[in-house]
């Protein structure tokens, strides 16, 4: 897991560099808003399908593997073929309906922004097919307990996009073309590893395959939930589209927090998912895997959220405030970052709980909770935006994610009967104490180094020293409290 987390952290760091390069080159204007909207439109209708298929693929693949390697291979080929056909049809429909989609997603936006969004989306629409292939090959590799290659592929794609931004000469259309190329590279990077593990990349149309039928049945609730999950992304843009730069502020703030939630917490859920699937019929083993995942989420997510909340202003100033990205842009981004940080743990636990339900091939409850969570998110968007501006939209996402995670944990406890609740509560208590110690150290260091007034290399050095001191205090407190999760992390790192 340590290697996978390292690769995921690298991929997120590269994604981070991509956003820094974009913000420095273009600032926070309608141009970046158009690019970020165009980036989402090609997969807007496909994301739900891709996410559902990739998630449910692992348990169904394990079932088909019981019938032999040939059955598993045919199921994989039939799934890729059927999904690619559907993806191509949806991508074509998206391309034809671009003028309507762009105006629906950007009410109140200027005509220049709408026309630019349409043009950029036309360039990037084919990436929907590469995203489908990339995600499904990743699911296949994860089912075979291979996790490093998908993370490596993400790194390769990010490098291509970064080079595109640097060589674009300020032409956002070239950035869009580089984005398309990056998505193609992500798919192609995984192909050799998938072939090495038995995938035959030849089409197979077989709608009677038992695994494909089973997958279609289990995918429907996830698909419905996924469609609703896309709605909050749409409404985030609908609510903020009239103010130039707000969409970019949301995206930049979210990028910082996902450095932790995706690199660490999502990795935990991904790596544990095959184990949860294999132990789904053994209540004791299942509870052990799940409680371990929850505790790792708590040990990583809680201090990360607290640190980002306390250091939001200097972190934003260090990362983004350069070139066309000014002080007012940094202030807006710091606000969204702080609010998104409050949902880091909720995002990680929601992902883990969802995977736990899917491992048991129970998809309806997560779908219901997901729909209710999206409805809550949209309602909070409209309630908080007038009060807090763009930060209110970020806070709405954090509250909805945390509420969904809590509901899923309660429902999983009720259905599974045992999820290691005692160990989870003990871990939560110890982590809270250690996080409080870390916050005291960070507060003291912030004043000693005058982080609010620092810039450039001085700010970088001061932030590094503050982070190191806070991390040392956190680790020392966990060691004093004899948190077993710290011992597990140390052993995991030593193995790698």
Steps between C-alpha positions, in 0.01 A plus 500: 500500500791736569618479138150564369454797735835637387402473134160650569663785687733554205207499257315754712815710533531503121133590473571775745790628290265495202255726684780733615626528142146567376429763766832674442446509123131598492410620854137473617298628206217391275766318291589262784133468593424398140786247493396339829137479389603355163716244681192369683244503216638206293462264796199670655254233382759222496650544847211323670522202263879479514509526879228238544658250259852543639377457858284193451747335262726369778250280693344367179845424355582303814180299452577425135855399593355208695388360163852518359737741332321477165165600653662797678677608180183479290307697763765773496503525120120501478480773764759719328330458162147573623616796709702647215201486265276674753772757577543582130125556459483726806812693392345562159176619661699732726683648201177566312332663799795721604331840443211404726720334764736796525219750545323276752814467711599867481190713556589866525845450345621728223464401135879493467525243778221285357649498148845422637360216710330348196818523293720345769249220563498410132875448521478287815186293435692188377672479838180343637592177319854503638368564852270197470782274381739635764256445787400151387858385448572639846212297643631187327849553642360564849301178480835331435647681806711731282468858621822674398441515123178711511677756721800501267269558203348802673850643549581455132179676393564791735852549359359528147248765608762699692723506193200612294434793735867604501525486120156647427618859475184613680272322250234315702398293195845340498456421869174323414679297230772406749231391746356263239848362433559453873185289535608283207840448664332390826318222312800391291730487805280234663454284192830304521444414868144384429618281213771354724231396748295316242281764334453441130420844354267369230130593480245240608129563460326256732196645675418153636814479714380420857746744650390781271136436588583495871703818463217675315259411780732622777605811307150650474479633859857632479419663168197675642700617799785608273267711284380681809860536616579690180219742574683670784793573265257654254327707767832616644564660162145619451508684833843660440509548120395866501811610692820463299764302687270325748507169313879515494514586872296189574721282285830635631390467863376148436829400339692571820270294722485209256877476527421323826158346446589342165866420561445337839136441587376388160806277471404329828153421364641385166763269649261351757215450250615160364560378857155619608354318199676173582401514868139615443363165622728488806360753748808506724753549219276754331468702821876487548573633152234770529600625846863513387396715206295735718781542751753577227258759362468661841875499572576666164188706430443674833845662537512584127171688526612687812837597349349627174239697690762673713748562217254577220622856431878443486458173308287670235736796482802273453345273239291729283585868549723572202468620143138580411378361832469793743441550873120521466501171306708341777257620768201350317683171447607484866136527604389212280800293611411543866141390443596203285751397769213452745374219276827308449419230756139479386609443139738222599249322722223536242720333239601219737143434617376495144765244405402291804139487381604421142726219624186344652322564165256731677453806281158643582581653840807689373289623208230633733751668729680647199180650361408652834853633539486673161162654583646630826802637314287687246274645770804618695651653183204734468482564876870572560612678181308821580647496852862393435558540128697231320629358832141410586484267199814322622358474851180349358705220340688434824182479710326272249799265477531472878126442548502229232799326659332496842177360355686226311694396809181471703329299226800271452512431872131409490535267200837339576441468873862572592748750356756530779337800665702477821833520318372789290388705801831438680691611191283810465566604860877457474513677166301796630745546789802472268344744252443753779869475591592555136277809477666657804843456341383636163347805667822570691716457189270724296564782741873435531548497123242776432339295227238765425771743384738259326545458124719310257778276627457628854137390494595162353762438767272616780213282381730200469631552854148552637368189327794289617458618860125433492552154350765417760266606781219294351715190462644537851151531649382188316807312622437606860137392468617169345275531196532172311434677170834681535676164538320370192604803292862466614506128407338579165765762418785270607373225271530739208 
